[in-house]
Amino acid sequence: MGDTTQKISFSLILSLIGLIGSPLIVQAEYWLVIGSYRQGPGPRPQVSGITSPSLFAIPMESLEACKKAGKKISSDIYKPVWQFDNRWSCVYDGKD
C-alpha cells in the first residue's frame, strides 16, 4: 500500500506543480518530460486500461539537474510496472 500511496502522492505533486507553475515565467534551460499513469484495479502494479498515460514537463535549471531528477524518479518512484515503459527525456528550451 505504501508504494501505491507514494505513486499517487507523486502524481498529485506533479499535477499541483503544473497547475500552480503554469502562469509563472520559468527561468529554466531544460524541461524534464516524464510519463505517468493511473494504477489499474487490483494489487498487481499495472497501468489502468481505462485511462491514458499522462505527460508532465517539469522545468529544470540545468541538464545535469534534469538527468539526476529523471534517474531518481525512475529508480525511487516508478518500479517495474506492466504496460509502462518508464521513459523520460530532458528537452532544451532552445533559447540562447
N, C-alpha and C positions, 0 to 999 in steps of 0.2 A: 504494500500500500504506500510506503514511503516513496518508492520510485515513481509511482503514478502521481502522487501529490507534488513531487519535485517537478515533473514534466508539466503538470497543469500550472504550477506557480511560475515556471519559466515562460510558458506561453502567455500567461496573464501579464507578466512583467514586460515582455516584448510588445504586447498589444498596447499597454499603457504608454510605453516609450513612444510608440508610433503615433498614438493619439495626441499626446502632450507635445512631442517634439516636432510634429508636422508643421505648425505655423512658424516655428522659430528658424532664424537664419543659422545654418550649420556651418561651422568652420572645420570641415573635415576634408582630408585629401583622399580618403578611401572609404568605401562602404562595404561592410560585411553583409553579403547577401546569403541568407540561410533559409532552408525549408523547415517547416514544422508540420505537425499532423495532429489529428484528434485520435485518441485511443479508441479502438474498437471495443465492442462489448465482450465481456468475459475476462478471465485472468491472464490469458496469453497476450503478450505485448505485440500488437499488430495495429496497422492503420485501419481506421473505420472505413468501411466500404460506402457509407452514406455520404461522407463529406470529402472534399478535395484537400490536398495539402495546401498550405499557405506559404507565401514567401515574405520574409522580413528583410528590410535594408537598415542596418544599424551604422550610424556614422562613426568613423574611426580616424584618429589623428595621424596615424602612420601605417605603412604596410606591415611593419613588424608587429604593431599592436593588433592589427586586423588578423594576421595569421595566428597569433597567440590566442586571441579570443575564439577564432574558429576551431582550433585544435582543442581548446579547453571545453567548449560547448560539446564538441563531438565525443570527447572521452569521458567527461564528467556527467553529462545530462542525457545525451542520446545513446543508449545502449543498443545493441543489435535488435532491430525491430523488423519483423517480416513485412515486406512490401514498402520499405522506406530505406532509401539509399544513403541518407545522412550526408548529403553533399553540401558544401558551402564554397563561396568564392569571394575574393577581395577584388573590388572594382574601383579603378582610379576615376576620380571625378572629372578629369580632363582639363582642369583649369591649370594654367601656368603662372 
